[in-house]
Amino acid sequence: MRRLLLLAVFSLVPCQLAADTVGTRAEMDEPTLSREALEILTRATDFISTALAFTVIGDAGNEELQEDGQLLEFGTHVTLAIQRPSQANMQFNLRSGANATLILDSEAISVYSVKDNTYVYDATRQPGDINTSLNSLAAQFGVPRQMGFFLSEDLTASLSRAKSGYRVGESNIAGVLCDHLALRNDDLDVQVWIEIGSQPVPRRIVITHKELQGQPRVWVNFTEWDFSPELSERIFTHSPPQHAERVDFLADTLGEETE
């Protein structure tokens, strides 16, 4: 039951956006990824991947088809802090009241949840830098890759293998002027809104799973970006209290547990 506190958070965070989700524009006779769309996406990923430290706050949601055929939406509030090359702090607070914090401290991955005076956690060795660690976690939970898509240093290379995508036009997201991009493949329709100007960061991502019944959507809104944060080493350190209970959560998939 203790393990379920963590599992409930990670299983409900919206599904991953993989780096190969770009695809075809339906009305095109010969689908292509437009040069304009590729340049906008590349500018965004290059900008973020070269940032030594940043924080971002956002909200994410996903739809799940119920047995009665109705789509219900679930969501979470996310706070992310990155200190390259290998430190990160991710906090997930679900609408249901469940929560989890994920910490990379350069040597270990730790995850913990606190609810109703119950503190449960687990830890394992960190397999590498931020990108490597997030990919390892995404393989198990699908949690970080939705944001890791725009943190990945390999994204530009993966885009060169995309079928197609195009720029829809300018769009206003929460008062921020953005380039609205539409991307597609056989399984997914993806929309991305990237801020126009000197800070080309994603402001909104929407993914429609066309192959799933009901075509449920996954979305994330990035509301606050800060590329000059004052980050304390304390937020990248996990020190569970004496009453904390360790559960078997990470080690089975990610390797040896941290001593």
Buried (B, 14 or more C-beta within 10 A) or exposed (E): EBBEBBBBBBEBBBBBBBBEBBBBBEEEEEBBBBEEBBEBBBBBBEBBBEBEBBBBBBBBBBBBBEEEEEBEEBBBBBBBBBBBEBBBBBBBBBEEEBBBBBBBBBEBBBBBBBBEEEBBBBBBBBEBBBBEBBBBBBEEBBBBBBBBBBBBBEBBEBBEEBBBBBBEEEBEBEEBEBBBBBBBBEEBBBBBBBBBEEEBBBBBBBBBBEEBEEEBBBBBBBBEBEBEBEBEEEBBEBEBEEEBEBBEBBBEEBBEBBE
